[in-house]
Amino acid sequence: MNKPRPRGGNSAFGRRLLIGLGVLLAAALLAGLAARLAGGGHADRPATATAAATAAARPSSPASATAEPSGGPGPGVALPPRTTSPTDYAAAFAIALWSYDTRALDQQTFVSGLKQWLTPESQYADPASVEAQVPDPVLWSRMHDNEQTSTARDLEAHLPDAFRQAVAQDPGALSRAYIYAVTVTGTVDVAWRGGGRGGESRAITLAVQCRPQQDCALAAIAPTVYP
């Protein structure tokens, strides 16, 4: 079985989120991220083929929203759901990221489809962090030759404690960009030619923008998974 290895994010993510969330929030949420970006590393986690922080914010709950069926940029590429819940949106994106059929679509189509989830606010959108989670074209081609598919299940999304604590200390910081940190966990089942199958636990932290009276959108993928 071929296994894609997520590549690290870039420094633009840290700078953009600092602009939106302010010094206090960034210090709590991005301290580990900044250290990893400076060192060029990324979080230790499985690498197979591939909210409210306070009473005034949105509640965290087990993920219930799912991505819309394919019909976007190409076959098998999920469309973003229309939701104002950062946890539901993050869970739906994780399903889209972790569920694919290399027999039915090419790598660039998959990347383009995932980028449709990004916020239109370019100062916060980090497309490089999305593409970094997808196997490169050469590896994707090998996965295609192996007829590899992946399906995500049993997802749960929550706001990390560091994010909740930071917003509790400075509630006004959230209103500068309305970007929520959401950690999603789940199980990914992978199958390939000849009846091969495998599975693993997966976790990822996303920056999700949910402005009042607007549907949520993805800002970036953080290379660090927060508890």
C-alpha positions in Angstrom: 0.0 0.0 0.0 1.3 3.4 -0.9 1.0 6.0 1.9 1.0 9.7 1.3 2.9 11.8 3.8 1.4 15.2 4.7 3.9 18.0 4.1 4.4 20.9 6.6 2.5 24.2 6.4 4.1 27.5 5.6 4.8 30.6 7.6 2.1 32.6 5.9 -0.5 30.7 8.0 1.0 31.9 11.2 1.3 35.5 10.0 -2.3 35.6 8.7 -3.8 34.1 11.8 -1.8 36.5 14.0 -3.5 39.3 12.1 -6.9 38.0 12.6 -6.8 36.6 16.2 -4.5 39.1 17.9 -1.4 38.6 20.1 -3.1 36.8 23.0 -5.0 34.3 21.0 -2.1 33.6 18.7 0.2 33.1 21.7 -2.0 30.4 23.1 -3.1 28.8 19.8 0.0 29.1 17.6 3.0 28.8 19.9 3.6 25.2 19.0 2.8 25.9 15.3 5.3 28.8 15.1 8.0 26.6 16.6 7.3 23.8 14.1 7.2 26.1 11.1 10.5 27.7 12.2 12.1 24.3 12.4 10.5 23.0 9.2 8.9 20.1 10.9 5.4 18.8 11.3 3.3 17.0 13.9 3.8 13.3 14.5 0.7 11.6 13.3 -0.3 8.7 11.0 0.5 9.5 7.4 -1.4 7.1 5.1 -2.7 7.8 1.7 -3.9 10.3 2.6 -17.5 26.1 18.7 -17.6 28.3 21.2 -14.7 29.0 23.4 -16.9 30.9 25.8 -20.7 30.9 26.4 -21.0 33.7 23.8 -19.4 31.6 21.1 -20.7 28.6 19.2 -20.9 25.3 21.0 -18.6 22.4 20.4 -20.4 19.1 19.7 -19.8 15.8 18.0 -19.7 16.3 14.2 -23.0 15.9 12.5 -22.7 17.8 9.2 -21.4 16.0 6.1 -20.0 17.3 2.9 -22.3 17.5 -0.1 -22.0 14.8 -2.7 -19.7 15.3 -5.7 -20.7 17.8 -8.3 -18.0 20.4 -7.9 -14.7 20.6 -9.8 -14.7 16.9 -10.5 -15.9 13.4 -9.7 -15.7 12.4 -6.1 -14.8 16.0 -4.9 -17.2 16.9 -2.0 -18.8 20.4 -1.9 -18.7 22.5 1.3 -21.8 22.3 3.5 -23.8 25.4 4.3 -23.4 25.7 8.1 -22.6 28.3 10.7 -21.1 25.7 13.0 -17.2 25.6 12.9 -17.2 22.1 14.3 -19.6 20.7 11.8 -17.8 22.5 9.0 -14.4 21.1 10.1 -15.8 17.6 10.3 -17.2 17.8 6.8 -13.9 19.1 5.5 -12.1 16.2 7.1 -14.4 13.8 5.4 -13.7 15.4 2.1 -10.0 15.4 2.7 -9.8 11.8 4.0 -12.3 10.2 1.5 -11.4 9.8 -2.1 -11.2 7.3 -5.0 -8.0 7.5 -7.0 -9.6 5.4 -9.7 -12.1 8.1 -10.4 -10.2 11.4 -10.2 -6.7 12.8 -10.6 -4.6 14.6 -8.0 -5.1 18.1 -9.4 -8.8 17.7 -9.5 -8.9 16.6 -5.9 -6.7 19.5 -4.8 -8.8 22.0 -6.8 -11.9 20.6 -5.2 -10.6 20.9 -1.7 -9.5 24.5 -2.4 -13.2 25.4 -3.0 -13.6 25.1 0.7 -11.3 28.1 1.4 -12.6 31.5 2.6 -12.7 34.1 -0.2 -10.8 36.5 2.2 -7.4 36.1 0.7 -5.6 37.5 3.7 -6.7 34.4 5.7 -6.9 31.7 3.1 -3.9 29.4 2.9 -4.2 27.1 -0.1 -0.7 25.8 0.3 -1.6 24.2 3.6 -4.4 22.4 1.9 -2.3 21.1 -1.0 0.3 20.0 1.5 -2.1 17.4 2.9 -2.6 15.7 -0.5 -0.1 13.2 -2.0 1.9 14.7 -4.8 1.1 13.8 -8.4 3.7 11.0 -8.6 2.5 9.3 -5.5 -1.1 9.8 -6.5 -0.3 8.1 -9.8 1.1 5.1 -7.9 -2.0 5.1 -5.7 -4.2 5.1 -8.9 -2.2 2.1 -10.3 -3.0 0.3 -7.0 -6.7 1.4 -7.3 -6.6 2.9 -3.9 -9.6 4.3 -2.1 -10.1 5.9 1.3 -13.2 6.4 3.5 -13.5 8.4 6.7 -15.8 7.4 9.5 -16.6 8.0 13.2 -15.5 11.7 13.1 -15.6 14.0 16.1 -14.8 17.7 16.1 -14.0 19.9 19.1 -12.4 23.2 20.0 -9.0 22.7 21.7 -8.7 23.7 25.3 -5.9 26.2 24.4 -8.3 28.0 22.0 -11.1 28.1 24.5 -8.8 29.5 27.2 -7.4 32.2 25.0 -10.8 33.4 23.9 -12.0 33.3 27.5 -9.2 35.6 28.5 -9.7 38.0 25.5 -13.2 37.5 24.0 -12.7 40.4 21.7 -9.8 38.7 19.9 -12.3 36.3 18.2 -14.3 39.1 16.6 -11.3 40.3 14.6 -11.4 37.5 12.1 -13.9 35.0 13.5 -11.5 32.2 13.0 -11.9 29.1 15.2 -9.4 26.4 15.8 -11.1 23.0 15.5 -9.4 19.6 16.0 -11.1 16.7 14.2 -10.4 13.0 15.0 -11.7 10.0 13.1 -10.9 6.6 11.5 -9.8 6.2 7.9 -10.4 2.9 6.0 -8.1 2.4 3.0 -8.6 -0.3 0.3 -6.4 -1.2 -2.7 -6.2 -3.6 -5.6 -6.3 -7.3 -4.8 -8.6 -7.0 -1.8 -6.1 -5.3 0.5 -7.5 -3.2 3.3 -6.2 -1.2 6.3 -7.4 1.4 8.8 -6.0 3.9 11.2 -6.9 6.7 13.6 -6.4 10.2 12.2 -6.4 13.7 13.7 -6.1 17.2 12.2 -6.5 20.8 13.4 -8.2 23.3 11.1 -8.6 27.1 11.2 -12.3 27.7 10.3 -13.7 31.1 9.6 -17.4 31.6 10.7 -18.4 35.2 10.5 -21.9 36.2 12.0 -24.7 35.5 9.6 -22.4 33.9 7.1 -21.6 30.3 6.2 -18.3 28.9 7.5 -15.2 28.5 5.3 -11.8 27.0 5.7 -8.9 29.4 6.4 -6.0 26.9 6.8 -4.8 23.5 8.0 -2.4 23.6 10.9 0.4 21.0 10.9 0.1 20.7 14.7 -2.8 18.8 16.3 -4.0 20.4 19.5 -5.6 18.5 22.4 
